[in-house]
Amino acid sequence: MNSKTIFILILTIISSLPTFSQSSESPDTVCVASDVYYKIPNPIVSSTYTWGIYNNEGSITFGAGTDSIRVEWNNTAGIDSLWVFETNLANCKGDTAKLKVVRVALPTAEFDNSTLCNGENLNVNFTGYPPWQVEYTLNGNTVIQTGILLNPYLVGGTAGNYVLVQISDKHCSNSTSSGTVNAVIAEPLQQLQIFHE
């Protein structure tokens, strides 16, 4: 095999190696403490893939060296970047692809009051990103409100025992009970009059 043939063979191997660069996709948004799968589209079976996380705000728990991995992200909100590069059978390395990952906190909900004056309403306050969905019970009966864009959100003026069950926002869901309130509606005040004695 002459040197020209070897050179052409090397060029063929290099040209068959897909190049990766900074991802053009929008940042990936994940919930804190979530397990997320990532993969390379159309991988070459004979290649190996080296993955990493720039700020070490997560752990690769499955698939290291392969074209798909599972990452367990930390339970703090923040921004990190996932990266990967390919090495083919000829030990040629491709460019590094990067994906920005935004870790968002779980949403919360909280009732704003437990004693309502006559004519007042009970509200629930949210954290997170709209639209929200909230599930609560009122005197043991389940109520689900979806597509909520207002914050605070008016629940109603019915007296009773309210228990938050689950809150979801645009990105995440939180099934930790965020609050219980016994909403008591005070009796209406009498109409006062003033008399001269």
N, C-alpha and C positions, 0 to 999 in steps of 0.2 A: 504494500500500500504506500503510494508516494505521498509527499507532503501536501500536495494540492488536494488530494482526496481526504486526508485527515482534516485539513482546514475546513473543507466543505461539510464534513461530518460534524465538526464542532459547531459550526454556524447553524446547522440544522437542529442540533440539540438545544442550543441557546434560544433559537427562534421559537422552538416549541414550548418554552417555559413561559407561562402566562406572567405578565407583569402586574403587580399590585401597587397602588398608590393611595394617597389620601382619599378616603371614601367620600363620594359626592352626596351620599345620603344624609338626611337630616340626622341630628343627634338621636341616639337611642335613649328613650326615657324608661327607667325601671323603678320599681318600688324598692325602698331600702330593705335589706335582709331577704331579697328574693333570689331564687334559683332561676337562671335564664340560660337557654341554649342558643349557641351561635354556630353558624356553619359557613363554609365556602361553597358558593354555587359552582356547579360543573367542575368538581375537583379531578385531578389526575390521580388515579389509584396508586401509581407507583411512587408518587411524591410523598414527602413528609412535610408537616406544617408546624412551625414553631410559633407558639402563642405567648403573649405576656400582657400584663396590666401595668401601665406606667406608674401610677401612684400607689400600687399595691392595696387598693381599697376593696379588693375582692380576691377570691381564691378560685383557681381552676380545679374543679373537683372531678372532672371526667373528660377523657378524650385528648389529653396532651399528646402532641405529635400527629394527630389525625386531622381530618378536614372539618370535624364538628366537636365542639366542647360544651361543657356546662360550667357556668360561673356562679358562684355564691357570692353576692355582693354584700358589703358591710352594712350595718344597720344605722349608719349616719348619712345624712343628706350631703351631696356634693357632686363634683364632676371628676371623671376619670377618662382614660382612653384605653381601649382594647386594641392590641396590635397583633399582626400575624405576617409571617413570610414563608414562602415555599422553597423547598430544596428538592431538586429532581434527582434522578438516578445518576446523573453525571456529576452530582455534588455542586451544581450551579444554584445560586441563590437568587430569588426574585426580589423585587422591591417590597418594602413593608407597607401593608395596608393598615389604616387606622380608622377607628370608629369612636367618636366621642360618646360617652355614656353619662347621662344625667341621672343621679339617684335622688328621687323625691321622697319626702317624708310621708308617712301614712296620714290620711285625713282624720280629723277628729270632729266631734259634734258635742255641743253642750247646751242644755236648756238655760235660759237666761234668768228665770225667776221661779220661785215656788209659791209665792203668795200673790195672787192677782186681785186688784181692786175690781169691783163690779164694772163690767164693760171693757176691761183690759184683755189682752190675748197673750198666750204663751208663745215665745219665739225660740228657735234653735239657731245657734251660731256655729259656723263651720270654719275649719281650716282646710287648705288644699285648693284644688283647681276645679272650677265649674265645668260642666254641670254636675251636681251632686245627686246622690240617691240616699235616702235615709229610711231605715226600718226601725220602728219602735212599737211598743205595745201600749195600749191605753186601757187600763183596767183589765188586762189579760188578753185583749183583742189586738191582733196584729194589724198595723197600718204601714203601708209602703208608699212613699212619695218619691217620684222620679222626675228627672229633667229639671231640677231646681237650679235656677240662675241667681236668685236673690239671696243675700246674706246680710243680716239675719233673715230667717225664713219663718213666716207666721204659721204656727201649728194649729192654733185655735183657742177658743175660750171655754173649753169643757173642763170642768173640775174632775180630778181623778189621778190615778197613779200612772205616770209615764215612765217607761223604761227603754232607753236606747239599746238596740240590738246590733245594728250594723250601719256603717257609713261608708259610702263609696264616692270617689270623685272621678275626674277624667282619666286618671292613671291607676289608682290603687283602691283597695278595699280594706277596711279595718273592722274586724268582727269583735274586737275588744269592746265590751260595754263601756260607753263613754259617760254614762250618767243615769241617775234615777231621780225623779222628782215627784213629790206628791203635790200636785197643783191644787191649791185651795183658793176658791173664789170667795172673797169676803162679801158679807151681806151689804146690800146697798145702804148708803148713809141716808138718814132722814133729811127731808128738806127743812132747813133751819129757817126760822123767822125771828125777827127782833121786835120786841115790844117795849114801849116806854112804860116804866113803872111809876 
